[in-house]
């Protein structure tokens, strides 16, 4: 998946914002100030996405392009290759999954803000 397409897709999700809290190259995409995606803007070879722990293991076993999250909790995060090892439709599905995991953990008031 091309970097521009990836970023455009992420920012179509309600309330998605960008930050650079760690350094000038690690783009962190958040919803209601909680991370759901991280990508290196200078070398976008993979994207870190939050994932249900059981599904994370299944994905890693099934796809060579999905590995435990780089510099993240290996239980809750995967690094998904952007270099053609993972189909674009699955990458988009996993971005939405990550986003929805974060949104579902938010207090009702914050979830309601996203809907409005």
N, CA, C and O atoms as CSV, one atom per row, in Angstrom:
chain,resi,resn,atom,element,x,y,z
A,1,UNK,N,N,0.850,-1.171,0.000
A,1,UNK,CA,C,0.000,0.000,0.000
A,1,UNK,C,C,0.897,1.234,0.000
A,1,UNK,O,O,1.880,1.304,0.737
A,2,UNK,N,N,0.551,2.178,-0.815
A,2,UNK,CA,C,1.316,3.418,-0.904
A,2,UNK,C,C,1.045,4.281,0.330
A,2,UNK,O,O,-0.077,4.325,0.834
A,3,UNK,N,N,2.073,4.957,0.803
A,3,UNK,CA,C,2.002,5.761,2.023
A,3,UNK,C,C,0.871,6.792,1.977
A,3,UNK,O,O,0.117,6.923,2.941
A,4,UNK,N,N,0.749,7.522,0.868
A,4,UNK,CA,C,-0.290,8.557,0.773
A,4,UNK,C,C,-1.689,7.965,0.895
A,4,UNK,O,O,-2.557,8.542,1.549
A,5,UNK,N,N,-1.904,6.822,0.269
A,5,UNK,CA,C,-3.203,6.150,0.348
A,5,UNK,C,C,-3.482,5.701,1.786
A,5,UNK,O,O,-4.602,5.830,2.280
A,6,UNK,N,N,-2.464,5.181,2.438
A,6,UNK,CA,C,-2.581,4.724,3.818
A,6,UNK,C,C,-3.000,5.877,4.731
A,6,UNK,O,O,-3.944,5.753,5.512
A,7,UNK,N,N,-2.295,6.983,4.624
A,7,UNK,CA,C,-2.580,8.138,5.473
A,7,UNK,C,C,-3.975,8.687,5.186
A,7,UNK,O,O,-4.724,9.004,6.110
A,8,UNK,N,N,-4.316,8.796,3.922
A,8,UNK,CA,C,-5.651,9.276,3.552
A,8,UNK,C,C,-6.726,8.377,4.167
A,8,UNK,O,O,-7.713,8.872,4.712
A,9,UNK,N,N,-6.538,7.074,4.082
A,9,UNK,CA,C,-7.515,6.137,4.640
A,9,UNK,C,C,-7.661,6.340,6.148
A,9,UNK,O,O,-8.779,6.402,6.661
A,10,UNK,N,N,-6.546,6.444,6.852
A,10,UNK,CA,C,-6.593,6.626,8.309
A,10,UNK,C,C,-7.364,7.884,8.698
A,10,UNK,O,O,-8.139,7.876,9.654
A,11,UNK,N,N,-7.144,8.963,7.948
A,11,UNK,CA,C,-7.783,10.226,8.313
A,11,UNK,C,C,-9.232,10.332,7.862
A,11,UNK,O,O,-9.887,11.344,8.115
A,12,UNK,N,N,-9.735,9.307,7.201
A,12,UNK,CA,C,-11.160,9.245,6.903
A,12,UNK,C,C,-11.951,8.752,8.116
A,12,UNK,O,O,-13.171,8.909,8.171
A,13,UNK,N,N,-11.265,8.166,9.072
A,13,UNK,CA,C,-11.926,7.650,10.271
A,13,UNK,C,C,-12.267,8.817,11.194
A,13,UNK,O,O,-11.441,9.707,11.397
A,14,UNK,N,N,-13.476,8.820,11.752
A,14,UNK,CA,C,-13.917,9.948,12.587
A,14,UNK,C,C,-12.974,10.236,13.758
A,14,UNK,O,O,-12.625,9.339,14.526
A,15,UNK,N,N,-12.576,11.481,13.876
A,15,UNK,CA,C,-11.767,11.929,14.998
A,15,UNK,C,C,-10.283,11.613,14.904
A,15,UNK,O,O,-9.543,11.882,15.851
A,16,UNK,N,N,-9.827,11.052,13.794
A,16,UNK,CA,C,-8.410,10.711,13.655
A,16,UNK,C,C,-7.567,11.988,13.589
A,16,UNK,O,O,-7.881,12.924,12.852
A,17,UNK,N,N,-6.493,12.000,14.377
A,17,UNK,CA,C,-5.580,13.138,14.399
A,17,UNK,C,C,-4.145,12.629,14.312
A,17,UNK,O,O,-3.870,11.471,14.625
A,18,UNK,N,N,-3.244,13.493,13.890
A,18,UNK,CA,C,-1.839,13.108,13.782
A,18,UNK,C,C,-1.001,13.839,14.811
A,18,UNK,O,O,-1.253,14.999,15.134
A,19,UNK,N,N,-0.002,13.140,15.316
A,19,UNK,CA,C,0.956,13.733,16.242
A,19,UNK,C,C,2.335,13.117,15.979
A,19,UNK,O,O,2.464,12.082,15.327
A,20,UNK,N,N,3.342,13.780,16.501
A,20,UNK,CA,C,4.713,13.277,16.453
A,20,UNK,C,C,5.279,13.348,17.874
A,20,UNK,O,O,6.189,14.137,18.130
A,21,UNK,N,N,4.756,12.537,18.801
A,21,UNK,CA,C,5.176,12.659,20.200
A,21,UNK,C,C,6.559,12.085,20.509
A,21,UNK,O,O,7.165,12.453,21.515
A,22,UNK,N,N,7.059,11.197,19.666
A,22,UNK,CA,C,8.322,10.515,19.962
A,22,UNK,C,C,9.524,11.155,19.273
A,22,UNK,O,O,10.581,11.331,19.878
A,23,UNK,N,N,9.345,11.500,17.999
A,23,UNK,CA,C,10.413,12.103,17.206
A,23,UNK,C,C,9.779,12.688,15.947
A,23,UNK,O,O,8.556,12.685,15.802
A,24,UNK,N,N,10.611,13.188,15.041
A,24,UNK,CA,C,10.089,13.851,13.837
A,24,UNK,C,C,9.742,12.885,12.718
A,24,UNK,O,O,9.215,13.305,11.688
A,25,UNK,N,N,10.025,11.593,12.896
A,25,UNK,CA,C,9.740,10.644,11.824
A,25,UNK,C,C,8.618,9.668,12.134
A,25,UNK,O,O,8.076,9.059,11.212
A,26,UNK,N,N,8.251,9.499,13.401
A,26,UNK,CA,C,7.215,8.533,13.757
A,26,UNK,C,C,5.864,9.226,13.869
A,26,UNK,O,O,5.560,9.882,14.865
A,27,UNK,N,N,5.067,9.064,12.829
A,27,UNK,CA,C,3.716,9.619,12.816
A,27,UNK,C,C,2.819,8.716,13.652
A,27,UNK,O,O,2.723,7.515,13.400
A,28,UNK,N,N,2.166,9.301,14.643
A,28,UNK,CA,C,1.234,8.571,15.496
A,28,UNK,C,C,-0.160,9.088,15.181
A,28,UNK,O,O,-0.435,10.283,15.280
A,29,UNK,N,N,-1.030,8.169,14.801
A,29,UNK,CA,C,-2.408,8.540,14.487
A,29,UNK,C,C,-3.267,8.110,15.662
A,29,UNK,O,O,-3.242,6.956,16.092
A,30,UNK,N,N,-4.029,9.072,16.170
A,30,UNK,CA,C,-4.810,8.853,17.388
A,30,UNK,C,C,-6.287,9.133,17.151
A,30,UNK,O,O,-6.673,9.814,16.201
A,31,UNK,N,N,-7.090,8.587,18.041
A,31,UNK,CA,C,-8.488,8.965,18.149
A,31,UNK,C,C,-8.734,9.260,19.627
A,31,UNK,O,O,-8.410,8.442,20.488
A,32,UNK,N,N,-9.301,10.416,19.918
A,32,UNK,CA,C,-9.519,10.871,21.295
A,32,UNK,C,C,-8.250,10.708,22.132
A,32,UNK,O,O,-8.295,10.251,23.274
A,33,UNK,N,N,-7.125,11.090,21.543
A,33,UNK,CA,C,-5.815,11.106,22.202
A,33,UNK,C,C,-5.273,9.718,22.547
A,33,UNK,O,O,-4.394,9.598,23.401
A,34,UNK,N,N,-5.778,8.676,21.901
A,34,UNK,CA,C,-5.281,7.308,22.093
A,34,UNK,C,C,-4.760,6.789,20.756
A,34,UNK,O,O,-5.428,6.928,19.731
A,35,UNK,N,N,-3.568,6.190,20.765
A,35,UNK,CA,C,-2.929,5.704,19.544
A,35,UNK,C,C,-3.668,4.498,18.950
A,35,UNK,O,O,-4.076,3.581,19.661
A,36,UNK,N,N,-3.825,4.535,17.610
A,36,UNK,CA,C,-4.289,3.326,16.939
A,36,UNK,C,C,-3.397,2.948,15.762
A,36,UNK,O,O,-3.539,1.852,15.220
A,37,UNK,N,N,-2.482,3.827,15.353
A,37,UNK,CA,C,-1.564,3.501,14.256
A,37,UNK,C,C,-0.283,4.327,14.388
A,37,UNK,O,O,-0.311,5.484,14.808
A,38,UNK,N,N,0.844,3.701,14.017
A,38,UNK,CA,C,2.134,4.391,14.005
A,38,UNK,C,C,2.861,3.991,12.732
A,38,UNK,O,O,2.861,2.824,12.340
A,39,UNK,N,N,3.487,4.986,12.087
A,39,UNK,CA,C,4.231,4.709,10.858
A,39,UNK,C,C,5.411,5.668,10.748
A,39,UNK,O,O,5.318,6.839,11.115
A,40,UNK,N,N,6.515,5.149,10.239
A,40,UNK,CA,C,7.721,5.947,10.020
A,40,UNK,C,C,7.540,6.712,8.704
A,40,UNK,O,O,7.441,6.095,7.643
A,41,UNK,N,N,7.496,8.038,8.761
A,41,UNK,CA,C,7.240,8.834,7.557
A,41,UNK,C,C,8.433,8.872,6.608
A,41,UNK,O,O,8.261,9.140,5.419
A,42,UNK,N,N,9.635,8.610,7.108
A,42,UNK,CA,C,10.825,8.629,6.248
A,42,UNK,C,C,11.077,7.286,5.576
A,42,UNK,O,O,11.696,7.231,4.514
A,43,UNK,N,N,10.610,6.217,6.176
A,43,UNK,CA,C,10.809,4.877,5.631
A,43,UNK,C,C,9.567,4.034,5.934
A,43,UNK,O,O,9.614,3.135,6.774
A,44,UNK,N,N,8.453,4.326,5.244
A,44,UNK,CA,C,7.184,3.668,5.569
A,44,UNK,C,C,7.083,2.232,5.016
A,44,UNK,O,O,6.363,1.970,4.052
A,45,UNK,N,N,7.814,1.330,5.646
A,45,UNK,CA,C,7.794,-0.072,5.214
A,45,UNK,C,C,6.765,-0.896,5.970
A,45,UNK,O,O,6.415,-1.997,5.546
A,46,UNK,N,N,6.275,-0.362,7.101
A,46,UNK,CA,C,5.290,-1.071,7.902
A,46,UNK,C,C,4.512,-0.095,8.760
A,46,UNK,O,O,4.925,1.045,8.968
A,47,UNK,N,N,3.378,-0.566,9.253
A,47,UNK,CA,C,2.542,0.235,10.139
A,47,UNK,C,C,2.226,-0.593,11.375
A,47,UNK,O,O,1.870,-1.766,11.270
A,48,UNK,N,N,2.357,0.018,12.542
A,48,UNK,CA,C,1.995,-0.650,13.791
A,48,UNK,C,C,0.520,-0.402,14.056
A,48,UNK,O,O,0.047,0.734,14.035
A,49,UNK,N,N,-0.206,-1.505,14.309
A,49,UNK,CA,C,-1.640,-1.424,14.555
A,49,UNK,C,C,-2.018,-2.257,15.773
A,49,UNK,O,O,-1.504,-3.357,15.971
A,50,UNK,N,N,-2.908,-1.727,16.571
A,50,UNK,CA,C,-3.412,-2.468,17.726
A,50,UNK,C,C,-4.265,-3.620,17.206
A,50,UNK,O,O,-4.897,-3.511,16.156
A,51,UNK,N,N,-4.276,-4.724,17.949
A,51,UNK,CA,C,-5.024,-5.892,17.493
A,51,UNK,C,C,-5.468,-6.719,18.696
A,51,UNK,O,O,-4.771,-6.791,19.708
A,52,UNK,N,N,-6.619,-7.331,18.570
A,52,UNK,CA,C,-7.078,-8.282,19.570
A,52,UNK,C,C,-5.999,-9.360,19.719
A,52,UNK,O,O,-5.541,-9.899,18.711
A,53,UNK,N,N,-5.580,-9.691,20.950
A,53,UNK,CA,C,-4.457,-10.611,21.135
A,53,UNK,C,C,-4.591,-11.961,20.424
A,53,UNK,O,O,-3.621,-12.442,19.838
A,54,UNK,N,N,-5.760,-12.571,20.465
A,54,UNK,CA,C,-5.931,-13.858,19.793
A,54,UNK,C,C,-5.825,-13.704,18.280
A,54,UNK,O,O,-5.191,-14.517,17.607
A,55,UNK,N,N,-6.438,-12.676,17.761
A,55,UNK,CA,C,-6.369,-12.441,16.324
A,55,UNK,C,C,-4.946,-12.088,15.897
A,55,UNK,O,O,-4.508,-12.466,14.810
A,56,UNK,N,N,-4.229,-11.368,16.751
A,56,UNK,CA,C,-2.844,-10.993,16.442
A,56,UNK,C,C,-2.002,-12.239,16.180
A,56,UNK,O,O,-1.228,-12.280,15.224
A,57,UNK,N,N,-2.151,-13.239,17.017
A,57,UNK,CA,C,-1.391,-14.483,16.853
A,57,UNK,C,C,-1.789,-15.191,15.563
A,57,UNK,O,O,-0.930,-15.660,14.817
A,58,UNK,N,N,-3.092,-15.267,15.302
A,58,UNK,CA,C,-3.572,-15.920,14.073
A,58,UNK,C,C,-3.014,-15.232,12.829
A,58,UNK,O,O,-2.588,-15.897,11.884
A,59,UNK,N,N,-3.020,-13.908,12.831
A,59,UNK,CA,C,-2.516,-13.159,11.679
A,59,UNK,C,C,-1.020,-13.400,11.470
A,59,UNK,O,O,-0.566,-13.572,10.339
A,60,UNK,N,N,-0.271,-13.409,12.551
A,60,UNK,CA,C,1.174,-13.633,12.446
A,60,UNK,C,C,1.494,-15.020,11.892
A,60,UNK,O,O,2.450,-15.191,11.135
A,61,UNK,N,N,0.689,-16.000,12.275
A,61,UNK,CA,C,0.895,-17.365,11.797
A,61,UNK,C,C,0.522,-17.507,10.320
A,61,UNK,O,O,1.098,-18.322,9.601
A,62,UNK,N,N,-0.429,-16.720,9.888
A,62,UNK,CA,C,-0.956,-16.845,8.526
A,62,UNK,C,C,-0.199,-16.016,7.491
A,62,UNK,O,O,-0.070,-16.433,6.340
A,63,UNK,N,N,0.304,-14.839,7.893
A,63,UNK,CA,C,0.917,-13.909,6.943
A,63,UNK,C,C,2.364,-13.602,7.326
A,63,UNK,O,O,2.648,-13.216,8.460
A,64,UNK,N,N,3.269,-13.777,6.372
A,64,UNK,CA,C,4.670,-13.426,6.598
A,64,UNK,C,C,4.842,-11.927,6.831
A,64,UNK,O,O,5.784,-11.505,7.501
A,65,UNK,N,N,3.936,-11.130,6.283
A,65,UNK,CA,C,4.033,-9.684,6.375
A,65,UNK,C,C,3.425,-9.095,7.633
A,65,UNK,O,O,3.301,-7.875,7.742
A,66,UNK,N,N,3.046,-9.933,8.582
A,66,UNK,CA,C,2.511,-9.453,9.856
A,66,UNK,C,C,3.352,-10.055,10.970
A,66,UNK,O,O,3.430,-11.273,11.131
A,67,UNK,N,N,3.979,-9.167,11.734
A,67,UNK,CA,C,4.908,-9.560,12.790
A,67,UNK,C,C,4.494,-8.905,14.112
A,67,UNK,O,O,3.692,-7.971,14.112
A,68,UNK,N,N,5.035,-9.388,15.237
A,68,UNK,CA,C,4.767,-8.701,16.513
A,68,UNK,C,C,5.172,-7.231,16.412
A,68,UNK,O,O,6.141,-6.892,15.733
A,69,UNK,N,N,4.434,-6.376,17.082
A,69,UNK,CA,C,4.641,-4.937,16.991
A,69,UNK,C,C,6.048,-4.492,17.328
A,69,UNK,O,O,6.567,-4.797,18.402
A,70,UNK,N,N,6.659,-3.773,16.408
A,70,UNK,CA,C,8.009,-3.247,16.591
A,70,UNK,C,C,7.990,-2.147,17.645
A,70,UNK,O,O,7.277,-1.156,17.489
A,71,UNK,N,N,8.757,-2.308,18.709
A,71,UNK,CA,C,8.824,-1.357,19.827
A,71,UNK,C,C,7.475,-1.153,20.515
A,71,UNK,O,O,7.220,-0.095,21.090
A,72,UNK,N,N,6.616,-2.168,20.454
A,72,UNK,CA,C,5.292,-2.066,21.063
A,72,UNK,C,C,5.034,-3.334,21.876
A,72,UNK,O,O,5.822,-4.278,21.828
A,73,UNK,N,N,3.935,-3.351,22.617
A,73,UNK,CA,C,3.515,-4.562,23.313
A,73,UNK,C,C,3.260,-5.646,22.272
A,73,UNK,O,O,2.405,-5.489,21.401
A,74,UNK,N,N,4.003,-6.741,22.365
A,74,UNK,CA,C,3.866,-7.828,21.382
A,74,UNK,C,C,2.513,-8.519,21.494
A,74,UNK,O,O,2.064,-9.168,20.549
A,75,UNK,N,N,1.873,-8.384,22.632
A,75,UNK,CA,C,0.568,-9.014,22.835
A,75,UNK,C,C,-0.548,-8.257,22.103
A,75,UNK,O,O,-1.467,-8.868,21.557
A,76,UNK,N,N,-0.460,-6.933,22.099
A,76,UNK,CA,C,-1.566,-6.108,21.599
A,76,UNK,C,C,-1.292,-5.383,20.288
A,76,UNK,O,O,-2.197,-4.751,19.742
A,77,UNK,N,N,-0.075,-5.456,19.771
A,77,UNK,CA,C,0.262,-4.701,18.568
A,77,UNK,C,C,0.948,-5.584,17.530
A,77,UNK,O,O,1.747,-6.456,17.871
A,78,UNK,N,N,0.628,-5.346,16.270
A,78,UNK,CA,C,1.294,-5.992,15.142
A,78,UNK,C,C,1.946,-4.927,14.273
A,78,UNK,O,O,1.469,-3.795,14.195
A,79,UNK,N,N,3.036,-5.301,13.624
A,79,UNK,CA,C,3.603,-4.486,12.558
A,79,UNK,C,C,3.198,-5.153,11.253
A,79,UNK,O,O,3.505,-6.321,11.017
A,80,UNK,N,N,2.506,-4.398,10.409
A,80,UNK,CA,C,1.982,-4.908,9.143
A,80,UNK,C,C,2.805,-4.311,8.007
A,80,UNK,O,O,2.932,-3.092,7.890
A,81,UNK,N,N,3.354,-5.179,7.181
A,81,UNK,CA,C,4.191,-4.737,6.057
A,81,UNK,C,C,3.378,-3.925,5.051
A,81,UNK,O,O,2.223,-4.237,4.760
A,82,UNK,N,N,4.009,-2.883,4.533
A,82,UNK,CA,C,3.405,-2.062,3.479
A,82,UNK,C,C,4.115,-2.295,2.147
A,82,UNK,O,O,3.975,-1.502,1.215
A,83,UNK,N,N,4.872,-3.380,2.063
A,83,UNK,CA,C,5.699,-3.640,0.893
A,83,UNK,C,C,5.166,-4.767,0.009
A,83,UNK,O,O,5.944,-5.459,-0.648
A,84,UNK,N,N,3.856,-4.955,-0.012
A,84,UNK,CA,C,3.258,-5.926,-0.907
A,84,UNK,C,C,3.081,-7.323,-0.341
A,84,UNK,O,O,2.575,-8.203,-1.038
A,85,UNK,N,N,3.480,-7.552,0.898
A,85,UNK,CA,C,3.310,-8.870,1.508
A,85,UNK,C,C,1.904,-9.084,2.054
A,85,UNK,O,O,1.475,-10.217,2.272
A,86,UNK,N,N,1.194,-7.983,2.272
A,86,UNK,CA,C,-0.163,-8.033,2.811
A,86,UNK,C,C,-1.062,-7.252,1.865
A,86,UNK,O,O,-0.740,-6.130,1.475
A,87,UNK,N,N,-2.189,-7.846,1.501
A,87,UNK,CA,C,-3.128,-7.218,0.579
A,87,UNK,C,C,-3.661,-5.901,1.148
A,87,UNK,O,O,-3.924,-5.793,2.346
A,88,UNK,N,N,-3.815,-4.909,0.278
A,88,UNK,CA,C,-4.297,-3.589,0.717
A,88,UNK,C,C,-5.631,-3.670,1.446
A,88,UNK,O,O,-5.853,-2.941,2.413
A,89,UNK,N,N,-6.517,-4.543,0.997
A,89,UNK,CA,C,-7.829,-4.652,1.643
A,89,UNK,C,C,-7.684,-5.166,3.079
A,89,UNK,O,O,-8.429,-4.738,3.961
A,90,UNK,N,N,-6.738,-6.074,3.327
A,90,UNK,CA,C,-6.506,-6.556,4.689
A,90,UNK,C,C,-5.866,-5.456,5.533
A,90,UNK,O,O,-6.206,-5.308,6.707
A,91,UNK,N,N,-4.960,-4.695,4.963
A,91,UNK,CA,C,-4.358,-3.576,5.703
A,91,UNK,C,C,-5.451,-2.608,6.145
A,91,UNK,O,O,-5.466,-2.178,7.299
A,92,UNK,N,N,-6.351,-2.266,5.254
A,92,UNK,CA,C,-7.444,-1.362,5.608
A,92,UNK,C,C,-8.335,-1.967,6.692
A,92,UNK,O,O,-8.751,-1.274,7.620
A,93,UNK,N,N,-8.622,-3.260,6.569
A,93,UNK,CA,C,-9.431,-3.945,7.574
A,93,UNK,C,C,-8.749,-3.885,8.946
A,93,UNK,O,O,-9.412,-3.675,9.961
A,94,UNK,N,N,-7.440,-4.066,8.974
A,94,UNK,CA,C,-6.704,-4.048,10.236
A,94,UNK,C,C,-6.588,-2.645,10.814
A,94,UNK,O,O,-6.541,-2.486,12.033
A,95,UNK,N,N,-6.541,-1.630,9.965
A,95,UNK,CA,C,-6.574,-0.242,10.445
A,95,UNK,C,C,-7.912,0.022,11.138
A,95,UNK,O,O,-7.952,0.582,12.233
A,96,UNK,N,N,-8.990,-0.379,10.500
A,96,UNK,CA,C,-10.324,-0.191,11.084
A,96,UNK,C,C,-10.447,-0.979,12.391
A,96,UNK,O,O,-11.001,-0.480,13.370
A,97,UNK,N,N,-9.932,-2.202,12.401
A,97,UNK,CA,C,-9.963,-3.021,13.623
A,97,UNK,C,C,-9.232,-2.310,14.762
A,97,UNK,O,O,-9.741,-2.250,15.882
A,98,UNK,N,N,-8.054,-1.778,14.485
A,98,UNK,CA,C,-7.282,-1.062,15.490
A,98,UNK,C,C,-8.061,0.147,16.004
A,98,UNK,O,O,-8.178,0.359,17.211
A,99,UNK,N,N,-8.586,0.925,15.077
A,99,UNK,CA,C,-9.384,2.106,15.424
A,99,UNK,C,C,-10.572,1.709,16.308
A,99,UNK,O,O,-10.824,2.337,17.336
A,100,UNK,N,N,-11.294,0.669,15.904
A,100,UNK,CA,C,-12.489,0.247,16.647
A,100,UNK,C,C,-12.143,-0.288,18.035
A,100,UNK,O,O,-12.916,-0.103,18.975
A,101,UNK,N,N,-10.999,-0.945,18.175
A,101,UNK,CA,C,-10.570,-1.387,19.511
A,101,UNK,C,C,-10.398,-0.195,20.437
A,101,UNK,O,O,-10.819,-0.230,21.593
A,102,UNK,N,N,-9.778,0.857,19.923
A,102,UNK,CA,C,-9.566,2.055,20.739
A,102,UNK,C,C,-10.900,2.724,21.059
A,102,UNK,O,O,-11.167,3.060,22.213
A,103,UNK,N,N,-11.726,2.914,20.053
A,103,UNK,CA,C,-13.018,3.582,20.269
A,103,UNK,C,C,-13.866,2.802,21.271
A,103,UNK,O,O,-14.507,3.402,22.134
A,104,UNK,N,N,-13.877,1.483,21.168
A,104,UNK,CA,C,-14.710,0.684,22.081
A,104,UNK,C,C,-14.229,0.776,23.527
A,104,UNK,O,O,-14.997,0.505,24.450
A,105,UNK,N,N,-12.969,1.155,23.735
A,105,UNK,CA,C,-12.435,1.279,25.095
A,105,UNK,C,C,-12.658,2.664,25.698
A,105,UNK,O,O,-12.391,2.882,26.880
A,106,UNK,N,N,-13.143,3.588,24.892
A,106,UNK,CA,C,-13.358,4.960,25.362
A,106,UNK,C,C,-14.604,5.057,26.233
A,106,UNK,O,O,-15.536,4.269,26.073
A,107,UNK,N,N,-14.628,6.010,27.146
A,107,UNK,CA,C,-15.861,6.267,27.897
A,107,UNK,C,C,-16.988,6.676,26.938
A,107,UNK,O,O,-16.736,7.235,25.871
A,108,UNK,N,N,-18.214,6.394,27.330
A,108,UNK,CA,C,-19.377,6.658,26.477
A,108,UNK,C,C,-19.420,8.107,25.998
A,108,UNK,O,O,-19.767,8.370,24.847
A,109,UNK,N,N,-19.075,9.031,26.861
A,109,UNK,CA,C,-19.108,10.453,26.493
A,109,UNK,C,C,-18.197,10.723,25.288
A,109,UNK,O,O,-18.584,11.443,24.367
A,110,UNK,N,N,-17.003,10.152,25.294
A,110,UNK,CA,C,-16.064,10.365,24.188
A,110,UNK,C,C,-16.521,9.638,22.924
A,110,UNK,O,O,-16.356,10.154,21.819
A,111,UNK,N,N,-17.094,8.443,23.081
A,111,UNK,CA,C,-17.638,7.738,21.906
A,111,UNK,C,C,-18.774,8.547,21.279
A,111,UNK,O,O,-18.879,8.635,20.055
A,112,UNK,N,N,-19.622,9.135,22.123
A,112,UNK,CA,C,-20.736,9.949,21.628
A,112,UNK,C,C,-20.224,11.178,20.870
A,112,UNK,O,O,-20.819,11.580,19.870
A,113,UNK,N,N,-19.128,11.773,21.339
A,113,UNK,CA,C,-18.538,12.922,20.651
A,113,UNK,C,C,-18.118,12.552,19.238
A,113,UNK,O,O,-18.264,13.356,18.317
A,114,UNK,N,N,-17.600,11.350,19.058
A,114,UNK,CA,C,-17.179,10.900,17.734
A,114,UNK,C,C,-18.365,10.742,16.787
A,114,UNK,O,O,-18.258,11.021,15.593
A,115,UNK,N,N,-19.487,10.294,17.326
A,115,UNK,CA,C,-20.684,10.101,16.496
A,115,UNK,C,C,-21.301,11.418,16.072
A,115,UNK,O,O,-21.986,11.488,15.052
A,116,UNK,N,N,-21.060,12.468,16.857
A,116,UNK,CA,C,-21.627,13.782,16.516
A,116,UNK,C,C,-20.590,14.541,15.768
A,116,UNK,O,O,-20.828,15.682,15.369
